[in-house]
Amino acid sequence: MRRLLIWLPLALFLGFIGLFASGLFKPDDRVIHSRLVGQPLPVFSLPAAASDRPALSSGQLATGKPRLLNIFASWCVPCAAEAPQLEALQKAGAQIDAIAIRDARPDVDAFLKRYGNPYARIGLDARSAVQMALGSSGVPETFVIDGKGRIAHQHIGDIRADDVPMILEKLKDAQ
């Protein structure tokens, strides 16, 4: 029995090292994915966030044609960085609507004037209630919505140039 007790600290130490090493080789996925992918959009109706774009409601996203729903904010630096890619998606034929979170109309107007406005409609989600209902974890975030108003794909983070072909493919698959 004493011989086994002598080896116990070494066994515990090796077990701890093994647990630590497994965490290094297989890190946790800390990205929060929406559980609504494949599900209908939650029902919402938001006021207009920009002076030159109409308001947005969930019913307007179930028009029979797939589209993008971009979650952004005027104070979001990565949102500004993804603006050229959203323009490229629009030029490629993507219909894009947006939700501006925790923002004000003058700030949204200034953002759109500076970085471009690829959006058909923009709703203002002042308290992030719709953002949370969508399962969105931050800004920017983009959802592919199929023609029936279901979430077909979620893109977390800013859209980069190499993401554009994949998003266009997801839009095509959502038809």
C-alpha positions, 0 to 999 in steps of 0.5 A: 500500500505504501508503494502505491502512495509513493507514486500517487503524487506523480500520477496526479501530476501526470494527469494534470499535465495531460489535461493541460496539454489536451486544452492546448491542442483542442481549444474551446470554441468560444464563438456563440452560434445562433440556435435559430439557423434553420428556424424562422426569424423571430417576429419583429418590427423596428423603426427606421434607423436611417433618414433615407431608408424605410423601417424593417420588419420580419415579414419583409424578409419572407418575400420568396427571395433569399437576402442578407440581414446584416447586424451593424452599428455606427460605432463598430470599427469592424462594421466600417471595415466590412463596408466594401464587401457589402457593396461587392455583395450588393453589386453581385445581386445580393439584397441586403437589409440591416439592423442597427443596434444601440444607435441613433439616426444621426450617427447611422446617417453619418456612418452610411454617408462615410462608408456607403449604403448597400441596404434596402431597409434598416431597422433600429434596435435601440435595446438589442432586443431583436439582436438577442432574439436572433442569437447574435453575439455581437457586431458585425454579424450577417445572416442569410435569410431564405425566401420563407424567412428562415435563417439559412446561415450565420456569418459571425464577424466582419465579412472579408473579401475572401468570404464574399464568394462563400456568402454568395454561394450560401445565398444561392443555396437558400433559394 
